[in-house]
Amino acid sequence: MATWDRNKNILLELVKLPGNEQCADCGAPEPDWASYKLGIFVCLNCSGTHRNLPAVSRIKSIRLDFWDDDLVEFMKATGNAAAKKLYESSVPVFYYRPQHQDCAVLKEQWIRAKYERREFTAEGLHFQQAYCSGYYEGILWKKGKNKKQFLKRRFLLSQKDFTLKYFTKEDSSRSPKAVIAIKDLNAAFQPEKIGHMHGLQITYMQENHTRNLFVYHDNGQEIVSWFNAIRAVRYAYLQKALPKAADSELLPLITKSSLKEGYMEKTGPKQCELFKKRWFILSSKDRKLLYFKSPLDAVELGAVFIGPESLGYSVRESQPKSTRGNKWKYGVTMVTPDRQFVFMCEQERDQKEWIEAFRQVISQPMLPQDYATEASLKRR
Ligand SMILES: [Zn+2]
């Protein structure tokens, strides 16, 4: 019993040290679990993935399990910072390192890449060829026009001409159904919306309108490889487009998740039109609020540019007294230099979250590319 208490106390001190105080894999604070085979402290969530990899990792609770002296010594001698130096020694700069709020497939594949494939050490570097070569070709399930129907499509990513193409037929000898410029492309995992654990949303511009593609691959490693291959080509494109920019400026521009998505009711410019329920996506990357008839639509119905306060943009709770025809009662008024937009939310919590998200975009300083976005939306 004395050993039990003593070792538990040593571990509870160890886990407070810099590096150990965050999960070794996803950065979640105050990890409660440890891999005594790798010498790292991890969160409950990541410990679940480690349990599935018994050949490379073994998990114990630092509070509830018994620890032998030699295992405690090993934890003391290793720890998160030392393990990071070893297992993350050659992570490509564009490679997406997941955070605890990210989806399961990103976190699981990051853990498998690090410890199972040793992808970022000299032994496993060959695994990186899949997404580092500037060329990727393969079959993905792509959502078709009909609801919920996914079809096999061949996709081809090429750094040579900075495009992503897809083909209706499985062979790529015929002309592509679409040629998407890497310039305006974004990719983000959206498992809940797409209804598949590996669901990836690809967004791009076509004739000044935002279009969405929804794809997945049954294999988790494959879809994360696609995601990182797209990131690699986006990074190469940005380096070419902005040759003077530092990596710290380019990395946030590679891909970005939407700031907030969800249903709101929307009225027309006179604010006396009937309210219609629409699916909204707010992106801080290009300062756009897009709306769609439903979450998995390919083409937006409209887009609103969200500028900064200094250019006359603001947001507030509640709606003008004259509004009617709304089913939902929690109003959000978005003021732009041209007009006011009135949105209605179903829940008070949604209203708070939307206002918070709008404020975040309004408080961002305008970047050179934002002026181009603003002008292109005004041209419509
Ligand atoms: Zn974690």
Residues whose N, C-alpha, C, O or C-beta is under 5 A from the ligand:
A	BS01	ZN	C23 D25 C26 G27 A28 C43 C46
